[in-house]
Amino acid sequence: MWFSPIFERFVEKSPVTVILRALMEVVLAESKLDELFEETAQTGYTRELLFSTLVKMMTQVVCSMRQSIGAVYKAMSEEIGVSKSAVYDERPQRGSLAMGTREC
């Protein structure tokens, strides 16, 4: 097989984890998320802060990798490329408009 020996060990020890990881990477692909936003958002637009970046940030909080959006921003500020206030300004709007959910 083309898998590396390290990857083979993960497949042998925890195949469900590997399958879920692969599924999440396909479903949450940055390009697909940004395309979904562009197709479904009734208002809003993308300048510098992409919808996929917000999803990535929120995922870290939801999965308890970081305790808050502020902590995620601190860890990813160079990758995010916008101010902290821009993140907080966009977060509720995009979450409710693009995914059809209520604001909390």
C-alpha positions as CSV (number, residue, x, y, z in Angstrom):
1,M,0.0,0.0,0.0
2,W,1.0,3.6,-0.4
3,F,0.5,4.4,3.3
4,S,3.5,5.2,5.4
5,P,4.3,2.9,8.3
6,I,3.3,5.5,10.8
7,F,-0.1,5.9,9.1
8,E,-0.5,2.2,9.0
9,R,-0.2,2.0,12.7
10,F,-3.0,4.5,13.2
11,V,-5.2,2.5,10.8
12,E,-4.5,-0.7,12.7
13,K,-5.0,0.7,16.2
14,S,-7.9,3.1,15.6
15,P,-9.6,2.7,12.1
16,V,-12.7,4.6,13.2
17,T,-10.6,7.6,14.1
18,V,-8.8,7.6,10.8
19,I,-12.1,7.3,8.9
20,L,-13.7,10.2,10.9
21,R,-10.7,12.4,10.3
22,A,-10.8,11.7,6.6
23,L,-14.5,12.4,6.5
24,M,-14.2,15.7,8.4
25,E,-11.4,16.8,6.1
26,V,-13.6,16.3,3.1
27,V,-16.7,17.8,4.6
28,L,-15.0,20.8,6.2
29,A,-12.6,21.5,3.3
30,E,-11.9,25.2,3.2
31,S,-12.8,25.7,-0.4
32,K,-16.1,23.9,0.0
33,L,-17.0,26.0,3.1
34,D,-16.2,29.2,1.3
35,E,-18.2,28.1,-1.7
36,L,-21.2,27.2,0.5
37,F,-21.1,30.7,2.0
38,E,-20.9,32.4,-1.4
39,E,-23.8,30.3,-2.7
40,T,-26.2,30.5,0.4
41,A,-25.5,33.8,2.2
42,Q,-28.3,36.2,1.7
43,T,-26.3,39.1,3.0
44,G,-22.7,39.6,3.9
45,Y,-19.6,39.3,1.8
46,T,-16.0,38.1,2.0
47,R,-13.1,40.6,2.0
48,E,-10.1,39.3,3.9
49,L,-11.7,37.0,6.6
50,L,-13.0,33.8,5.0
51,F,-15.9,31.8,6.2
52,S,-13.7,28.8,6.4
53,T,-11.4,30.6,8.8
54,L,-14.3,31.3,11.1
55,V,-15.3,27.6,11.0
56,K,-11.7,26.6,11.8
57,M,-11.6,29.0,14.7
58,M,-15.0,27.9,16.1
59,T,-14.1,24.2,15.7
60,Q,-11.1,24.7,18.0
61,V,-13.4,26.1,20.7
62,V,-16.2,23.5,20.2
63,C,-13.7,20.6,20.3
64,S,-12.0,22.1,23.4
65,M,-8.7,22.6,21.8
66,R,-8.8,26.2,22.9
67,Q,-11.0,27.9,25.5
68,S,-12.2,30.9,23.6
69,I,-12.2,32.7,20.2
70,G,-9.7,35.1,21.8
71,A,-7.3,32.2,22.6
72,V,-7.7,30.9,19.0
73,Y,-7.0,34.3,17.6
74,K,-3.9,34.6,19.7
75,A,-2.6,31.3,18.4
76,M,-3.6,31.9,14.8
77,S,-3.3,35.7,14.4
78,E,-0.8,35.5,11.5
79,E,-2.8,32.9,9.6
80,I,-6.1,34.8,10.2
81,G,-4.6,38.1,8.9
82,V,-7.3,40.5,10.2
83,S,-7.8,42.3,13.5
84,K,-9.4,40.7,16.5
85,S,-12.4,43.1,16.3
86,A,-12.9,42.0,12.7
87,V,-13.2,38.4,13.9
88,Y,-15.8,39.3,16.6
89,D,-17.7,41.6,14.2
90,E,-18.1,38.9,11.6
91,R,-18.6,35.8,13.7
92,P,-22.3,36.0,14.5
93,Q,-23.4,37.3,11.1
94,R,-21.8,34.5,9.0
95,G,-22.8,31.7,11.4
96,S,-26.5,32.5,11.2
97,L,-26.7,33.6,7.6
98,A,-24.6,30.9,5.9
99,M,-25.7,27.9,7.9
100,G,-29.3,28.8,8.5
101,T,-29.0,28.7,12.2
102,R,-30.3,31.0,14.9
103,E,-27.9,33.4,16.7
104,C,-27.2,32.4,20.3
